[in-house]
Amino acid sequence: MWTPIAEEAERAARVLHPHGREMQRPAQRRILTVANQKGGVGKTTSTVNLAAALTSYGMRVLVVDLDPQGNASTALGVEHTSGTPSVYEALLGEIELADAVQESTQSPELLCVPATIDLAGAEIELVSMVAREARLKQALNDEALDELDVDYVLIDCPPSLGLLTVNALVAAAEVLIPIQCEYYALEGVGQLLNNIELVRAHLNTSLNISTILLTMYDGRTKLADQVTTEVRQHFGDRVLRTVIPRSVKVSEAPGFGQTILAYDPGSRGAMSYLDAAREMVAQQDAGTGR
């Protein structure tokens, strides 16, 4: 008899023994900016865990840490102390992208351009630069990304709508918005959507919101279901069917310099990110991820 417990055990076994889970690499590279100016919505957590999940399906992924806090760099186990070659120097044009790329400790197919504390002053320095909104796009040029042979680029933004986030929106073709299943879920999302429209109108006509990911879902509350319903009604099929549950394990993992797939591969959080990543790959197949 196939029980829910047996199903979870089988899925855990697939995480621990990933052979045979590979999916076809996309014909066209996807560059996604993960953005939400509201803090604490699971933005960085989702960036690194989706990246790790995508590599488990046979993809090669580059995470660009554009947040001066460097939390994505921490979770991927890469060096990001002051002075380390980072996205800061790449933005200023002082080094090539490849000079800042590091392999994550979790997989040779998971790459990261780290953020150091030096990035904190980048917004001020960028103001006086020519084409200041396109510095990241210049760094993430086709030649540089072809050399790295990556299928996905995920850009983790700071929790603001400043010049760094604008750079991320100009550099990407897609936006992934994590929205937490809590009372203030949609607060501020309207401003983010307005900014995305401005960038699309003036700086990047190919930009589109391709993916909405619901995070911090607590099935014990009616509120979580109400928020989920509201978001699905507003954004339609751009909302992934998979929701990410509220999880202590997911919160603990970065403290050990790991993603949830490395820290606790059999957990509900790990399974959810694997399911969400599979949906993202299916988007490409369906042609909706462009």
PELINHU-V582221 format. One record per residue. N is the residue number from 0. D_FIRST is the distance of its C-alpha to the first C-alpha in whole Angstrom. Layout:
n->{N/N}
d_first->{D_FIRST/D_FIRST}
This chain:
n->{0/1/2/3/4/5/6/7/8/9/10/11/12/13/14/15/16/17/18/19/20/21/22/23/24/25/26/27/28/29/30/31/32/33/34/35/36/37/38/39/40/41/42/43/44/45/46/47/48/49/50/51/52/53/54/55/56/57/58/59/60/61/62/63/64/65/66/67/68/69/70/71/72/73/74/75/76/77/78/79/80/81/82/83/84/85/86/87/88/89/90/91/92/93/94/95/96/97/98/99/100/101/102/103/104/105/106/107/108/109/110/111/112/113/114/115/116/117/118/119/120/121/122/123/124/125/126/127/128/129/130/131/132/133/134/135/136/137/138/139/140/141/142/143/144/145/146/147/148/149/150/151/152/153/154/155/156/157/158/159/160/161/162/163/164/165/166/167/168/169/170/171/172/173/174/175/176/177/178/179/180/181/182/183/184/185/186/187/188/189/190/191/192/193/194/195/196/197/198/199/200/201/202/203/204/205/206/207/208/209/210/211/212/213/214/215/216/217/218/219/220/221/222/223/224/225/226/227/228/229/230/231/232/233/234/235/236/237/238/239/240/241/242/243/244/245/246/247/248/249/250/251/252/253/254/255/256/257/258/259/260/261/262/263/264/265/266/267/268/269/270/271/272/273/274/275/276/277/278/279/280/281/282/283/284/285/286/287/288/289}
d_first->{0/4/6/10/11/9/10/14/14/13/16/18/18/19/22/23/23/24/25/24/24/28/29/32/35/37/40/42/42/41/43/41/43/41/43/43/47/45/44/41/39/37/39/39/36/34/37/36/32/32/34/32/29/31/32/29/29/32/34/38/38/42/42/45/46/48/48/51/49/47/43/42/44/43/39/39/41/44/48/50/53/56/58/54/55/53/52/55/57/56/56/60/60/61/59/56/53/52/54/52/48/46/43/40/39/36/36/39/38/38/42/44/47/48/50/52/54/57/55/56/59/58/59/62/63/61/64/67/65/65/62/61/57/57/57/53/53/56/54/51/53/51/53/52/48/48/49/46/44/42/39/39/42/41/44/43/46/48/47/50/52/54/56/53/50/53/53/49/49/52/50/47/46/43/42/39/39/37/37/36/34/37/40/42/40/42/45/47/45/48/50/48/47/51/52/49/51/55/53/52/56/58/56/53/53/49/48/45/42/39/36/35/33/32/32/32/29/29/26/27/31/32/34/32/30/34/35/32/33/37/36/34/37/39/38/36/34/35/33/30/27/25/27/28/27/29/29/31/30/31/34/35/34/37/39/38/39/35/33/30/28/30/30/27/25/21/22/22/25/25/22/24/27/25/24/27/29/27/28/31/31/30/33/35/34/34/38/37/38/42}
